[in-house]
């Protein structure tokens, strides 16, 4: 499904810095005949835009096979890029499906400090509540009082029940209590916030493993989804985050935030190509409306600075 006009405007605005890097690079080509030298320059441009070496090479090779030595305008080159980027992204553009046979459907949300994780949980709660689902939020990020308070505010805004304890409480205990509360309230979805964990901090990763063990004591099939929230501004470091969190928490899907604050939007393409994990949502701002289901065609066109498909 293509973006609504409102979200398309936010998406193109959010990706403006990334699109400018690609668009200006194409515009500054001294020649637009797709010979070996031009293709090499275009490959460098993709790499500089954080699409990664492997993905950039794959895109250029696909263009070389079909359009070698063709003379194209800047917009025609952008269309070629967008089409090839969409091919990379299409297999991983999948909605977060809530399986009603699991009640509550338990979603563990992980991510490093500052990734926008708690805000994303609040936005997801709003999305599910609007869909008529009963939601419970677990404030298992007990290391920061601000995270607990933030989640409680989202609970008030969305009508979700929030299970929280004082700062410093056992995060696994909060998760355990939240599952029991969600069951008692016959909730459809339980979203569990976890502390912003740096992937190289062993103690914090051990705590995440403990939360997972406790969850499985109550429901061996849970969590039914494990989402990693990625901050687009970290660029290539996102790759190591996905690798580490997938190893520890069995990440099943991704949410990429802060695309509006970076020229590194291409990192989503690199992540998609390397890990083949579903991208469920992308975020381009702080408001609820700035989180949207991921559409590969819209993202590809916005990334290279093309207009919406009409």
C-alpha positions in Angstrom: 0.0 0.0 0.0 1.4 3.4 -1.0 1.8 6.1 1.6 -1.1 8.5 2.3 -0.4 12.1 1.0 0.2 13.2 4.5 2.8 10.6 5.3 4.4 10.9 1.9 5.0 14.5 2.6 6.6 13.6 6.0 8.6 10.8 4.4 10.0 12.9 1.6 10.7 15.7 4.1 12.4 13.2 6.5 14.5 11.7 3.8 15.4 15.0 2.2 19.0 15.0 3.5 19.6 11.4 2.2 17.9 12.3 -1.1 20.0 15.4 -1.5 23.2 13.4 -1.2 22.1 11.0 -4.0 20.4 13.6 -6.1 23.2 16.2 -5.9 25.7 13.4 -6.7 23.8 12.4 -9.8 23.3 16.1 -10.9 27.0 16.7 -10.5 28.1 13.8 -12.8 30.1 15.3 -15.7 28.5 12.8 -18.0 25.4 10.7 -17.8 26.3 8.0 -20.3 26.4 4.8 -18.3 29.9 3.7 -19.3 32.3 2.1 -16.9 33.6 5.3 -15.4 30.1 6.7 -14.8 28.9 3.4 -13.3 31.9 3.4 -11.0 31.1 7.0 -9.8 27.4 6.0 -9.2 28.6 3.0 -7.2 30.7 5.2 -5.0 27.7 7.5 -4.6 25.6 4.6 -3.3 28.3 3.5 -0.9 28.6 7.0 0.4 24.9 7.1 1.0 25.2 4.1 3.4 23.7 1.4 1.2 26.8 -0.7 1.8 29.4 -2.1 -0.6 27.7 -5.3 -1.4 24.3 -3.8 -2.0 25.7 -0.9 -4.0 27.7 -3.4 -6.2 24.6 -5.5 -6.8 22.5 -2.5 -7.9 25.2 -1.2 -10.3 25.7 -4.7 -11.7 22.0 -4.9 -12.4 22.1 -1.6 -14.2 25.2 -2.5 -16.1 23.5 -5.6 -17.5 20.5 -3.8 -18.8 21.6 -0.2 -19.5 25.3 -0.2 -20.2 26.4 2.8 -22.3 22.8 4.2 -22.3 22.6 8.0 -22.2 20.1 9.0 -19.5 18.9 12.1 -17.7 19.4 12.6 -14.0 15.7 11.6 -13.3 16.1 8.5 -15.4 19.1 7.5 -13.4 17.1 8.1 -10.2 14.3 5.9 -11.5 16.8 3.1 -12.2 18.1 3.4 -8.7 14.7 3.5 -7.2 13.6 0.4 -9.1 16.7 -1.6 -8.0 16.4 -0.4 -4.4 12.8 -1.4 -4.3 13.8 -4.9 -5.5 16.1 -5.2 -2.5 13.5 -4.0 -0.1 10.4 -5.7 -1.4 11.0 -9.1 0.3 11.4 -7.6 3.8 8.4 -5.2 3.7 6.0 -7.1 5.9 3.4 -5.8 8.4 3.6 -6.8 12.0 0.8 -9.4 12.2 -0.9 -9.9 15.5 -1.8 -13.6 15.8 -5.1 -13.8 17.8 -4.4 -17.4 18.8 -1.8 -15.9 21.2 -3.6 -13.8 23.8 -1.8 -11.7 24.8 0.4 -11.5 21.7 3.7 -10.6 23.5 6.0 -8.2 21.7 9.5 -7.6 23.2 11.1 -4.3 22.1 14.8 -3.9 22.2 17.3 -1.3 21.1 20.3 0.8 22.2 20.1 4.0 24.2 18.6 6.9 22.3 17.1 4.9 19.5 13.6 6.1 20.1 12.5 2.8 21.6 10.1 3.9 24.3 8.5 6.5 21.9 8.1 3.8 19.3 6.3 1.6 21.8 3.9 4.4 22.6 3.2 4.9 18.9 2.6 1.2 18.4 0.2 1.2 21.3 -1.7 4.0 19.5 -1.8 2.0 16.3 -3.1 -1.1 18.0 -5.6 0.8 20.1 -7.0 2.5 16.9 -7.4 -1.0 15.5 -9.6 -1.8 18.4 -7.1 -3.9 20.3 -6.7 -4.0 24.1 -3.1 -3.1 24.9 -0.9 -3.5 28.0 2.5 -1.8 28.3 5.3 -3.2 30.4 7.8 -0.6 31.7 10.7 -3.1 32.0 13.3 -0.3 31.4 13.7 0.3 35.1 17.1 1.9 34.8 15.6 5.2 33.8 12.8 6.9 35.7 12.2 9.0 32.5 11.4 5.8 30.5 8.9 4.7 33.1 7.2 8.1 33.2 7.2 8.3 29.4 5.5 5.0 29.0 2.9 6.0 31.7 2.1 9.1 29.6 1.7 7.0 26.5 -0.7 4.7 28.5 -2.8 7.7 29.4 -2.9 8.9 25.7 -3.7 5.5 24.2 -5.9 4.0 27.0 -3.4 1.2 27.5 -2.8 -0.4 30.9 0.8 0.2 32.1 2.6 -2.2 34.4 5.4 -0.4 36.2 7.5 -0.5 39.3 9.9 2.0 40.9 13.3 2.8 39.2 15.8 0.1 39.8 13.2 -2.7 40.2 13.9 -6.1 38.6 13.0 -5.8 34.8 12.2 -9.5 34.5 9.8 -9.1 37.4 8.0 -6.3 35.6 7.7 -8.5 32.5 6.4 -11.4 34.6 3.8 -9.2 36.2 2.8 -7.6 32.9 2.0 -11.0 31.3 -0.2 -11.9 34.3 -2.0 -8.5 34.1 -2.5 -8.8 30.3 -4.0 -12.3 30.8 -6.3 -11.0 33.6 -7.5 -8.2 31.4 -7.9 -10.4 28.3 -5.5 -8.1 26.4 -4.8 -8.6 22.8 -1.2 -7.2 22.8 1.5 -6.8 25.4 4.4 -4.5 24.5 7.4 -4.9 26.7 9.9 -2.0 26.9 13.5 -2.9 27.8 16.4 -0.8 28.9 18.5 0.8 26.1 21.3 -1.8 25.9 24.6 -1.2 24.3 25.3 -4.3 22.3 28.8 -4.6 23.7 27.8 -4.5 27.4 27.7 -8.1 28.6 25.8 -7.4 31.8 23.0 -5.6 30.1 22.7 -8.3 27.5 22.5 -10.9 30.3 19.6 -8.9 31.8 17.8 -9.1 28.5 18.3 -12.9 28.4 16.8 -13.1 31.9 13.7 -11.3 30.8 13.3 -13.8 28.0 13.7 -16.7 30.4 11.0 -15.3 32.7 8.6 -14.7 29.8 9.0 -18.3 28.6 8.1 -19.6 32.1 4.7 -18.2 31.6 4.3 -18.8 27.9 6.8 -21.1 26.2 5.9 -19.6 22.8 6.6 -16.0 23.8 7.7 -13.5 22.9 5.7 -13.8 19.7 7.6 -11.0 18.1 10.9 -9.4 19.1 11.4 -6.0 17.6 14.6 -4.1 17.3 14.3 -0.3 17.1 17.2 1.2 15.0 18.2 4.8 14.9 19.0 5.7 11.2 21.5 8.3 12.3 24.0 5.6 13.5 24.6 4.6 9.9 26.7 1.4 9.4 26.8 0.8 13.2 23.2 -0.4 12.7 24.6 -3.6 11.2 26.4 -4.6 14.3 23.4 -3.8 16.4 21.1 -6.1 14.4 23.7 -8.9 14.5 24.1 -8.7 18.3 20.5 -8.3 19.3 19.4 -11.1 16.9 21.9 -13.4 18.6 20.7 -12.5 22.1 17.0 -11.9 21.6 16.0 -13.7 18.4 14.9 -10.5 16.7 12.0 -11.1 14.3 11.5 -7.6 12.8 12.8 -4.1 12.7 11.5 -0.5 13.2 13.8 2.2 11.9 13.4 5.6 13.5 14.8 9.1 13.0 15.0 9.0 9.3 14.2 12.7 9.4 17.5 13.5 11.2 20.0 11.9 8.9 21.6 11.7 5.5 22.1 8.0 6.1 18.7 6.7 5.2 20.4 4.2 2.8 21.4 2.1 5.8 17.9 0.6 5.8 18.8 -0.9 2.4 22.1 -2.3 3.6 20.3 -3.9 6.7 17.6 -5.4 4.5 20.1 -6.9 2.1 22.4 -8.4 4.8 19.8 -9.8 7.3 16.6 -10.2 5.4 14.6 -9.3 8.6 11.2 -7.8 8.1 10.9 -4.1 8.4 7.5 -3.4 9.9 7.5 0.3 10.5 9.6 3.5 9.8 9.5 6.7 11.7 10.2 10.2 10.4 9.3 12.3 13.4 8.0 12.5 17.0 4.2 12.5 16.5 2.0 9.4 16.3 1.4 10.1 12.6 5.1 10.0 11.9 5.2 6.2 12.3 4.0 4.2 9.3 4.0 0.7 7.9 7.0 0.3 5.6 6.4 0.6 1.9 9.5 -0.3 -0.2 8.4 1.6 -3.4 7.7 4.8 -1.5 10.9 4.5 0.5 13.0 3.9 -2.6 11.5 6.8 -4.5 11.9 9.2 -1.5 15.4 8.1 -0.9 16.5 9.1 -4.4 14.4 12.3 -4.5 11.6 11.2 -6.8 8.0 12.2 -6.5 5.2 9.9 -5.3 3.7 7.4 -7.7 0.3 8.6 -8.7 
